[in-house]
Amino acid sequence: MEGEECKAPVAAASAAPAVASGPRSGADVYTAACSACHGTGAAGAPKLGDAGAWAPRIAKGTDT
């Protein structure tokens, strides 16, 4: 829904700690963490490339 925070699923703790593999591209981050909702519009998430859905959010500024 509009105005709600992103509620990406939190991975369950694994037996082995995650190891940083170094810097990742924006595309890699999007694919791993954002595309599940923002690629399909799940839970009302604005889709990537849908300027009309993003405009009201962007207008609120980065502090919001």
Secondary structure as UniProt FT lines:
FT   TURN            2..3
FT   HELIX           26..29
FT   HELIX           30..34
FT   HELIX           35..38
FT   TURN            39..41
FT   HELIX           42..44
FT   TURN            48..49
FT   HELIX           51..59
FT   TURN            62..63
//
